[in-house]
Amino acid sequence: MKSKQQRLKTLEEIQQLRNNLSGLLGNKKAIDPNGNYVTFEVRDNNHLLTQIISLLEVCVFALDGDGMMLFPANQNASKADSVIHVLELVLRILPDSQMYYLDKLDEILSKLEKR
């Protein structure tokens, strides 16, 4: 009986963690209604990771390549400025909340296995 109660408590703890999850794949209630946001759709964490990798690859190519890679209407920007903007975007979309959630979930499940 005690084991059943412990498992129920563990499930409730996991649910509470998930309810507090914020970020791209998290709780939509966590978005500040006073801010301006741009959203894009991802299917799952793997799709999000693929998008981030693609953005980083573009930055590497832009810094490594010989081409200018600048939009003609934006001739005043440097290649470095453009890469900085993309890297700032990547930092904002990193799934830090999901990674925290997965670490805590792993910790909780590890404790459950040891019992």
C-alpha positions as a Markdown table, in Angstrom:
| # | Residue | x | y | z |
|---|---|---|---|---|
| 1 | Met | 0.0 | 0.0 | 0.0 |
| 2 | Lys | 2.8 | 2.4 | 0.9 |
| 3 | Ser | 4.5 | 1.7 | -2.5 |
| 4 | Lys | 1.3 | 2.7 | -4.3 |
| 5 | Gln | 1.1 | 5.9 | -2.3 |
| 6 | Gln | 4.7 | 6.7 | -3.2 |
| 7 | Arg | 4.1 | 6.1 | -6.8 |
| 8 | Leu | 1.0 | 8.3 | -6.7 |
| 9 | Lys | 3.0 | 11.1 | -5.0 |
| 10 | Thr | 5.7 | 10.7 | -7.7 |
| 11 | Leu | 3.2 | 11.0 | -10.4 |
| 12 | Glu | 1.7 | 14.1 | -8.8 |
| 13 | Glu | 5.2 | 15.6 | -8.5 |
| 14 | Ile | 5.8 | 15.0 | -12.2 |
| 15 | Gln | 2.5 | 16.5 | -13.1 |
| 16 | Gln | 3.2 | 19.6 | -11.0 |
| 17 | Leu | 6.6 | 20.0 | -12.8 |
| 18 | Arg | 4.8 | 19.7 | -16.2 |
| 19 | Asn | 2.2 | 22.2 | -15.2 |
| 20 | Asn | 4.9 | 24.7 | -14.4 |
| 21 | Leu | 6.7 | 24.1 | -17.6 |
| 22 | Ser | 7.2 | 27.2 | -19.7 |
| 23 | Gly | 8.7 | 27.7 | -23.1 |
| 24 | Leu | 8.1 | 26.7 | -26.7 |
| 25 | Leu | 6.7 | 23.3 | -25.8 |
| 26 | Gly | 5.5 | 24.2 | -22.4 |
| 27 | Asn | 2.5 | 25.9 | -20.7 |
| 28 | Lys | 0.9 | 28.6 | -22.9 |
| 29 | Lys | -0.4 | 30.3 | -19.8 |
| 30 | Ala | 3.2 | 31.3 | -19.0 |
| 31 | Ile | 3.4 | 33.8 | -21.8 |
| 32 | Asp | 3.3 | 37.4 | -20.7 |
| 33 | Pro | 0.2 | 39.0 | -22.2 |
| 34 | Asn | 1.8 | 42.4 | -22.2 |
| 35 | Gly | 4.7 | 41.4 | -24.5 |
| 36 | Asn | 5.0 | 41.1 | -28.2 |
| 37 | Tyr | 5.8 | 37.6 | -29.4 |
| 38 | Val | 6.6 | 35.9 | -32.7 |
| 39 | Thr | 5.8 | 32.2 | -32.7 |
| 40 | Phe | 6.6 | 29.3 | -34.9 |
| 41 | Glu | 5.3 | 25.8 | -34.8 |
| 42 | Val | 7.4 | 22.8 | -34.0 |
| 43 | Arg | 6.2 | 19.2 | -33.9 |
| 44 | Asp | 8.3 | 18.0 | -31.0 |
| 45 | Asn | 11.6 | 18.5 | -29.2 |
| 46 | Asn | 13.5 | 16.8 | -32.0 |
| 47 | His | 12.0 | 19.2 | -34.6 |
| 48 | Leu | 13.0 | 22.1 | -32.4 |
| 49 | Leu | 16.5 | 20.8 | -32.1 |
| 50 | Thr | 16.7 | 20.4 | -35.9 |
| 51 | Gln | 15.6 | 24.1 | -36.4 |
| 52 | Ile | 18.2 | 25.3 | -33.9 |
| 53 | Ile | 20.9 | 23.2 | -35.6 |
| 54 | Ser | 20.0 | 24.7 | -39.0 |
| 55 | Leu | 20.2 | 28.2 | -37.6 |
| 56 | Leu | 23.6 | 27.5 | -36.2 |
| 57 | Glu | 24.8 | 25.9 | -39.4 |
| 58 | Val | 23.7 | 29.0 | -41.3 |
| 59 | Cys | 25.8 | 31.1 | -38.9 |
| 60 | Val | 28.9 | 28.9 | -39.4 |
| 61 | Phe | 28.5 | 29.1 | -43.2 |
| 62 | Ala | 28.0 | 32.9 | -43.1 |
| 63 | Leu | 31.1 | 33.4 | -41.0 |
| 64 | Asp | 33.2 | 30.8 | -43.0 |
| 65 | Gly | 31.9 | 31.6 | -46.5 |
| 66 | Asp | 33.1 | 34.2 | -49.0 |
| 67 | Gly | 29.6 | 35.4 | -50.0 |
| 68 | Met | 28.0 | 38.4 | -48.4 |
| 69 | Met | 24.7 | 36.7 | -47.6 |
| 70 | Leu | 23.0 | 40.1 | -47.0 |
| 71 | Phe | 19.6 | 41.2 | -48.1 |
| 72 | Pro | 20.1 | 43.9 | -50.8 |
| 73 | Ala | 17.9 | 46.4 | -48.9 |
| 74 | Asn | 20.0 | 46.0 | -45.8 |
| 75 | Gln | 23.4 | 47.0 | -47.1 |
| 76 | Asn | 24.4 | 48.9 | -43.9 |
| 77 | Ala | 24.5 | 45.7 | -41.9 |
| 78 | Ser | 27.7 | 43.7 | -41.6 |
| 79 | Lys | 27.8 | 39.9 | -41.9 |
| 80 | Ala | 28.8 | 39.8 | -38.2 |
| 81 | Asp | 25.7 | 41.8 | -37.2 |
| 82 | Ser | 23.5 | 39.4 | -39.1 |
| 83 | Val | 25.0 | 36.4 | -37.5 |
| 84 | Ile | 24.7 | 38.0 | -34.0 |
| 85 | His | 21.0 | 38.5 | -34.6 |
| 86 | Val | 20.5 | 34.9 | -35.6 |
| 87 | Leu | 22.6 | 33.7 | -32.6 |
| 88 | Glu | 20.4 | 35.9 | -30.3 |
| 89 | Leu | 17.3 | 34.2 | -31.8 |
| 90 | Val | 18.9 | 30.8 | -31.1 |
| 91 | Leu | 19.5 | 31.8 | -27.5 |
| 92 | Arg | 15.9 | 32.8 | -27.1 |
| 93 | Ile | 14.5 | 29.6 | -28.5 |
| 94 | Leu | 16.7 | 27.1 | -26.7 |
| 95 | Pro | 14.4 | 24.7 | -24.8 |
| 96 | Asp | 15.9 | 25.4 | -21.4 |
| 97 | Ser | 12.6 | 24.8 | -19.6 |
| 98 | Gln | 12.2 | 21.5 | -21.3 |
| 99 | Met | 15.7 | 20.4 | -20.4 |
| 100 | Tyr | 15.2 | 21.4 | -16.7 |
| 101 | Tyr | 11.9 | 19.4 | -16.8 |
| 102 | Leu | 13.6 | 16.3 | -18.3 |
| 103 | Asp | 16.5 | 16.5 | -15.7 |
| 104 | Lys | 14.0 | 16.6 | -12.9 |
| 105 | Leu | 11.9 | 13.9 | -14.4 |
| 106 | Asp | 15.0 | 11.7 | -14.7 |
| 107 | Glu | 16.0 | 12.5 | -11.1 |
| 108 | Ile | 12.5 | 11.5 | -9.8 |
| 109 | Leu | 12.4 | 8.3 | -11.9 |
| 110 | Ser | 15.9 | 7.3 | -10.7 |
| 111 | Lys | 14.8 | 7.7 | -7.1 |
| 112 | Leu | 11.8 | 5.5 | -7.8 |
| 113 | Glu | 13.9 | 2.8 | -9.4 |
| 114 | Lys | 16.3 | 2.7 | -6.4 |
| 115 | Arg | 13.4 | 2.1 | -4.0 |
